[in-house]
Amino acid sequence: MVAKLHKITIGSAQFGMDYGITSDGKPVSADEVRQIFEFARQHDILTIDTAAAYGNAEQVLGQTIPQNAGFRVITKLPSKLDTINYRDIRTQINSQFAASLESMKLASVYGLMLHDTDGFNASYSVELVAALDELRQQGLVKKIGISLYEAFEIDDIFSRFDLDIIQIPINVFDQRLLKDNRLEKLSRKSVEIHARSVFLQGLLLMDEQEVPEHLYPARKLLGNFHRQLGMRDISPLAACLGFIRQLEFIDHMVIGFHSLSNIEQCVAAFNQPCEIDFSQFACEDQRIIDPRVWGKS
C-alpha cells in the first residue's frame, strides 16, 4: 500500500454539480462514483468531504457509499442561517443536519463544519457553536469545524471558539496561509488541518494556452511552473500532490475526482519525488489564487 494515501479526502462537489474550470459540464454519474469509492477503499482512502450546498451530492453519497467499508464523512452546513433569533439556532442546525443524515443514509458523521465564517460573526455565534457542540456530545458528530479563506479569519475564529477541524485553500500558487506558523500552532493544539483547492480548481493542471481569457493573468505564472517541472521531469499532478504531502501538519488534502481514471492517476502520482523549490511559485494576486473573484472585473 502506498504510504500516506489515507491523507487524501474525496471531494464530492463534482458528484452533485458542475464544478471546476476543467469540468465537462455535468456531475459524475452514480456508477462512476461507485467505482471511485471501490478503488478508494482498496487504497485506504476512506474520508469523504461533502456539503449541503453541493447540489445533490449528499443524495448521491446515500446511493453509492459502500456499506461497512469504513468511510468517514465530513459534511458542511450553510453558515448564514435564516434567523436573527438566537433561540432558533439549535432547531435550524438540528433540522439541516438531520436532512443531511437522511440524504446520506447515515446515523452519524465524522465531521460537521460550517461553510464559511458568516455564522461565526453573527449575533448568534455562541449559540451556533453550542448547537454544534451538542451534536458532538450526543455522538452524532465526532468533530466540528469550519471552512475558511483568510489568515485573519483563522486568528479571529480560533481566538473565540474551540474547533476540531479547519479546511483552508493551499496549493503551489496560494501559499499565503503558510506564513507565521499559524497552521503549525493549530496542529500542535490537535486541530485537524484539511487543505482544499489543491489543484486550484484544475488551473494548475492546465496547459497555459488552455487557460480561459478571464484568467489571463495566470498564464505567465502557469507557464513558468510547467517549464520548471518539465526541466525536472515532474508532472504537474505529482508536483501539486508533492507540495501538500511535504507539509507534515496537513492532515488531509481534499481532491475532487471526475472519474475512476482521475483517482487512479492521483494514486500513481502521489509519492513521486518532487525535488523543487516550491516557494518560487507563490503568488498573492487575488485574480489568480481566489476562485471567488474569477471572471469579475
C-alpha positions in Angstrom: 0.0 0.0 0.0 1.3 3.5 -0.9 2.3 5.4 2.2 0.1 8.3 3.3 -2.7 7.7 0.8 -5.0 8.0 3.8 -4.3 11.7 3.7 -6.4 12.0 0.6 -10.0 13.0 1.1 -12.5 12.5 -1.7 -14.2 15.8 -2.5 -17.7 15.3 -3.7 -18.7 18.6 -5.2 -18.3 17.1 -8.7 -20.8 14.3 -7.7 -23.7 16.8 -7.3 -22.9 19.7 -9.5 -20.8 21.2 -12.3 -17.6 22.2 -10.5 -14.2 23.5 -11.6 -12.9 25.0 -14.8 -11.9 21.6 -16.2 -15.3 20.1 -15.7 -17.2 18.7 -18.7 -20.3 20.5 -17.5 -22.2 17.7 -15.8 -21.9 15.8 -12.5 -20.1 12.5 -12.2 -22.5 9.6 -12.7 -23.5 7.4 -9.8 -21.9 4.4 -11.5 -18.6 6.2 -11.8 -18.9 7.4 -8.1 -19.3 3.7 -7.0 -16.1 2.8 -9.0 -14.2 5.7 -7.4 -15.3 4.5 -3.9 -14.4 0.9 -4.6 -10.9 1.9 -5.8 -10.5 4.3 -2.8 -11.5 1.6 -0.3 -8.8 -0.7 -1.8 -6.2 2.1 -1.3 -7.0 3.2 2.2 -8.7 6.5 1.0 -11.6 6.5 3.4 -12.6 10.1 4.1 -15.3 11.9 2.1 -15.9 15.7 2.1 -19.3 16.9 1.1 -21.8 19.8 1.8 -25.5 20.5 1.7 -24.6 23.2 -0.9 -23.1 20.7 -3.4 -26.2 20.2 -5.4 -27.5 16.7 -4.8 -24.1 15.3 -3.7 -25.4 14.1 -0.3 -28.1 12.2 -2.1 -25.6 10.6 -4.4 -23.5 9.6 -1.4 -26.5 8.0 0.1 -26.9 5.8 -3.0 -23.2 5.0 -3.5 -21.2 4.8 -0.3 -20.3 1.1 0.3 -21.9 -0.2 3.5 -19.5 -1.3 6.3 -16.4 -0.2 4.3 -15.2 2.2 7.0 -15.7 5.5 5.1 -15.8 8.7 7.2 -17.9 11.6 6.0 -17.5 15.3 6.7 -20.3 17.5 5.7 -20.9 21.2 5.8 -24.0 23.3 6.7 -24.7 26.8 5.4 -23.1 29.3 7.9 -25.7 32.1 7.4 -28.9 30.9 8.9 -32.3 32.4 8.1 -32.9 33.9 11.5 -31.9 36.8 13.8 -33.4 35.0 16.8 -30.7 33.0 18.6 -33.4 30.7 20.1 -34.0 29.3 16.6 -30.4 28.3 16.1 -30.4 24.8 17.6 -33.7 24.0 15.8 -32.3 25.0 12.5 -28.9 23.3 13.0 -30.6 20.1 14.0 -33.1 20.2 11.2 -30.5 20.8 8.5 -28.2 18.2 9.9 -31.0 15.6 10.1 -31.8 16.3 6.5 -28.1 15.7 5.6 -28.0 12.4 7.5 -31.2 11.3 5.9 -29.9 12.1 2.4 -26.7 10.2 3.0 -28.4 7.3 4.8 -26.1 7.7 7.8 -26.6 7.6 11.5 -23.7 9.9 12.3 -20.7 11.6 10.6 -17.1 12.1 11.3 -17.2 15.9 10.9 -19.7 18.7 10.7 -18.5 22.0 9.5 -19.8 25.5 8.7 -19.2 26.5 5.1 -17.8 30.0 5.9 -17.4 32.5 8.7 -20.8 34.2 8.4 -22.4 32.3 11.3 -19.4 32.7 13.5 -19.6 36.5 13.0 -23.3 36.8 13.6 -25.0 37.8 16.9 -25.9 34.2 17.5 -22.4 32.8 17.1 -22.1 31.5 20.6 -25.5 29.7 20.4 -24.5 28.3 17.0 -21.3 26.7 18.3 -23.2 25.4 21.3 -25.6 23.7 18.9 -22.8 22.1 17.1 -21.1 21.0 20.3 -24.4 19.4 21.5 -24.4 17.2 18.4 -20.8 16.3 19.2 -21.7 15.4 22.7 -24.6 13.3 21.5 -22.2 11.2 19.4 -23.9 12.2 16.1 -20.7 14.1 15.1 -17.2 13.3 16.2 -15.6 16.7 15.2 -16.8 20.2 14.4 -15.1 22.8 12.3 -15.1 25.5 9.7 -14.1 26.2 6.1 -12.0 29.4 5.9 -10.2 31.5 3.3 -8.0 34.1 5.1 -5.4 34.3 7.8 -7.3 36.9 9.8 -10.3 34.6 9.9 -8.2 31.8 11.4 -6.9 34.2 14.1 -10.3 35.5 14.9 -12.3 32.3 15.0 -9.8 30.3 16.9 -9.3 33.0 19.5 -13.0 32.7 20.3 -14.0 29.1 19.8 -12.6 25.6 20.3 -13.0 23.7 17.0 -11.6 20.4 15.8 -11.2 20.9 12.0 -10.2 23.7 9.7 -10.4 23.5 6.0 -8.4 26.0 4.0 -7.1 26.7 0.5 -3.5 25.7 0.0 -1.7 25.0 -3.3 1.5 25.7 -5.2 0.3 29.2 -6.1 -1.6 30.0 -3.0 0.9 29.7 -0.1 -0.4 32.7 2.0 -1.6 30.7 4.9 1.8 29.0 5.4 3.2 32.2 6.8 3.8 32.9 10.5 3.5 29.3 11.5 -0.2 29.7 12.4 -1.1 26.3 10.9 1.7 24.5 12.8 0.4 26.1 16.0 -3.1 24.9 15.4 -1.8 21.4 14.6 0.0 21.3 17.9 -3.3 22.0 19.6 -4.7 18.9 17.8 -6.7 20.8 15.3 -7.1 18.8 12.1 -6.0 20.8 9.0 -7.6 19.9 5.7 -6.2 21.5 2.5 -8.6 22.2 -0.3 -8.1 23.7 -3.8 -5.0 21.6 -4.1 -5.2 22.0 -7.9 -6.7 25.5 -7.8 -9.9 24.1 -9.3 -7.9 22.4 -12.0 -6.0 25.5 -13.1 -2.6 24.2 -12.0 -3.0 21.1 -14.3 -4.0 23.1 -17.4 -1.7 24.0 -20.3 -1.1 27.7 -20.3 -2.7 28.1 -23.8 -5.9 26.5 -22.5 -6.4 29.0 -19.7 -9.7 30.9 -20.1 -9.5 34.6 -21.0 -10.8 35.7 -17.6 -7.7 34.0 -16.1 -5.2 35.6 -18.5 -3.1 36.9 -15.6 -2.3 33.3 -14.6 -0.8 32.3 -17.9 2.8 33.6 -17.3 3.0 32.1 -13.8 1.5 28.8 -15.0 3.8 28.6 -18.0 6.9 29.1 -15.7 5.6 26.5 -13.3 5.2 23.9 -16.1 8.6 24.7 -17.6 10.4 24.3 -14.3 8.6 21.0 -13.8 9.5 19.8 -17.3 13.2 20.5 -16.8 13.0 18.1 -13.8 10.7 15.6 -15.4 8.0 16.2 -12.8 4.3 16.1 -13.8 2.0 18.9 -12.6 -0.2 16.4 -10.9 2.8 14.9 -8.9 4.0 18.4 -8.1 0.7 19.6 -6.7 0.4 16.5 -4.6 4.0 16.6 -3.5 3.7 20.2 -2.4 0.9 19.3 0.0 2.4 16.0 1.0 5.6 17.7 2.3 3.6 19.8 4.7 3.6 17.5 7.7 1.0 19.5 9.6 -1.6 18.9 6.8 -3.8 16.0 7.9 -5.9 15.7 4.7 -6.0 17.1 1.2 -9.4 17.3 -0.4 -9.4 16.2 -4.0 -12.3 16.1 -6.4 -12.4 13.2 -8.9 -14.3 13.3 -12.1 -13.7 9.7 -13.0 -12.1 6.4 -11.9 -9.1 7.2 -14.1 -8.7 10.5 -12.2 -8.2 8.8 -8.8 -6.0 6.1 -10.4 -3.7 8.8 -11.8 -3.7 10.5 -8.5 -2.7 7.4 -6.6 0.0 6.6 -9.1 1.5 10.2 -8.8 1.1 10.6 -5.1 4.5 9.6 -3.9 6.6 10.5 -6.9 9.7 12.5 -6.0 9.3 16.3 -6.3 12.7 17.9 -5.6 11.9 21.5 -6.4 11.7 24.8 -4.5 8.0 25.5 -4.5 8.4 28.9 -2.9 9.3 30.4 -6.3 5.7 29.9 -7.4 4.0 31.6 -4.5 1.5 34.2 -5.7 -0.6 36.8 -3.9 -2.6 38.1 -6.9 -6.2 37.5 -6.0 -7.2 37.4 -9.6 -5.2 34.1 -9.8 -5.5 32.4 -6.5 -9.0 33.2 -5.4 -11.7 31.5 -7.5 -14.4 33.6 -5.8 -13.2 36.6 -7.9 -12.5 34.7 -11.2 -14.2 36.4 -14.1 -15.1 39.6 -12.1 -13.8 42.9 -13.2 
